Structure formats: structure tokens, C-alpha cells
Amino acid sequence: MDLKALSEFEVWFLTGSQDLYGEETLEQVAENSRKIAAGLDGADSIPVRVVWRPVVKNSDEILSACVEASATNKCVGVIAWMHTFSPARMWIAGLQALTKPLLHLHTQFNRDLPWDEIDMDFMNLNQARPR
């Protein structure tokens, strides 16, 4: 299959978080995850589209996203990125239902840490941690 033909397929970018962070933080998390997905989508070395999907914040949203990914013919896999604490137990049912390949992207949002001014607000917003 040539690379142009692969461009019709998608890998979904799912971001895990929790409602406890509040609307303002979750909107920033969504913006950060959009930027990561866009960066991956623009990479010449990735022949399929990387499609950002809304942040999933509980077991039901995760299960729904995984079932939808599994049922969508264009979707050939899922990239999961966890914002700070997205408890593993929330992902169990969704990952059991997922029938496509999974890549867990384990990285924080910012490449560089502001060591002189880092605080818990920065850590809660930018850190990625599977739990």
C-alpha cells in the first residue's frame, strides 16, 4: 500500500483526565492535547492522520470512545495520553472493549520545565502520569 492510500486512515488521540480539575484546567488540557495531536498529525514519518478527540474524564466516556474507535473503519489505532492522574481503573472497561492497537504516550506537555518557578499548579496542568 502506498503512503497516499494510508492517509485515509486515522489514529485517534485520546486524552484522559478527571472532572475534579475543573472546567478551566480541563479546557487547557484539551488545548494542550490538541497541540500534541496536531504535531503528530503534521509529522512526515506518520503516514496516517492523527485525529484529536475530546478529553475523556470518566469510565463511561473512555468506554464510549474505545467502542467508537473499534467500530470506525477509518480508525486503525488509538494513542492515549494521560493528563496528571487518570486512574487506570477508569480505563479497564474501555481497553477491554478496544479492538485496535493502542499506544500509550507517556510524556508531559512541556518539553522544558521552568525550574525557577515550578509549582503544583504547573505540575497538575502539565504532568502526564498513568495511575
Order of alpha helices (4+ residues) and beta strands (2+ residues): alpha-beta-alpha-beta-alpha-beta-beta-alpha-beta-alpha-beta
